[in-house]
Amino acid sequence: MQLTVKEEAYKWFKDELAVSEGDHVQFYVRYGGDSDFQAGFSLAVTVKEADQIAAETEVNGVKFYIEQKDEWFFDGKDLTVLYKEDINEIAFEHRE
């Protein structure tokens, strides 16, 4: 599993969550909602130190990651985090 955060998405995190160099952003699974990965679950985001990392990437000194306990959610697929200008939000895309 690979994690990619596009530059435009990074800018959204910088503006909306005030992340800066040295911060850690976690993508984690929450019950409820819907996703292209697993029905009945969705992704959430928090700023916190990494624990047991399954996938990570760094953009402008900010580490984005997924912990091992949430790896099941992705079912072996890669995650790309994009920015959707028309809704001014981040979005998640997967690929095999």
C-alpha positions in Angstrom: 0.0 0.0 0.0 1.3 3.4 -1.0 0.1 6.8 0.3 0.3 9.9 -1.9 -0.7 13.4 -0.9 -0.9 15.9 -3.7 0.6 19.4 -3.3 -2.8 21.0 -3.6 -4.1 18.7 -0.8 -1.1 19.7 1.4 -2.0 23.3 1.0 -5.6 22.5 2.2 -4.1 20.9 5.3 -1.8 23.9 5.9 -4.7 26.3 5.6 -7.5 24.3 7.4 -5.5 22.5 10.1 -2.5 24.9 10.4 0.0 22.1 9.9 3.6 23.0 9.5 7.0 21.4 9.1 7.5 18.6 11.7 3.8 17.9 12.1 2.2 14.4 11.6 -1.2 13.9 10.0 -2.9 10.6 10.5 -5.6 9.1 8.2 -7.7 6.7 10.2 -10.8 4.6 9.9 -14.0 5.6 11.5 -17.3 3.7 11.7 -20.1 5.3 9.6 -20.2 7.1 6.3 -19.3 5.5 3.1 -16.2 5.1 1.0 -14.8 3.5 -2.1 -12.8 1.2 0.1 -15.3 -0.4 2.6 -19.0 0.2 3.0 -20.1 1.5 6.3 -16.7 3.1 7.1 -15.0 6.3 6.1 -11.7 8.0 6.5 -11.0 10.7 9.1 -8.0 12.9 9.7 -6.2 14.1 12.9 -2.9 15.7 13.7 -0.9 13.4 16.0 2.4 11.6 16.4 2.8 8.4 14.4 2.7 5.0 16.1 2.9 1.8 14.1 3.1 3.0 10.6 1.8 1.0 7.6 2.2 3.7 4.9 3.6 7.2 5.0 4.7 10.1 2.8 6.2 13.5 3.5 5.3 16.8 1.8 7.1 20.0 2.7 8.2 18.5 6.1 4.8 17.3 7.1 4.5 13.5 7.6 1.2 12.0 6.4 0.6 8.4 7.5 -1.7 5.4 8.1 -1.2 3.2 11.1 -1.0 -0.6 10.8 -4.3 -1.1 12.7 -6.1 0.7 9.8 -4.4 -1.1 7.0 -7.3 -3.6 6.6 -9.6 -0.8 5.4 -7.6 -0.2 2.2 -7.7 -3.9 1.1 -4.3 -3.7 -0.6 -5.1 -0.6 -2.6 -3.0 2.6 -2.7 -4.5 5.9 -1.4 -4.1 9.3 -3.0 -5.3 12.4 -1.3 -6.4 15.1 -3.7 -7.9 18.6 -3.4 -11.2 19.2 -5.1 -11.4 23.0 -5.9 -15.1 22.9 -6.8 -16.0 21.9 -3.2 -13.0 23.3 -1.4 -12.3 19.9 0.3 -9.9 17.1 0.2 -10.9 13.8 -1.5 -9.6 10.3 -1.4 -8.9 8.2 -4.5 -7.7 4.6 -4.6 -5.9 2.5 -7.1 -4.8 -1.1 -7.3 
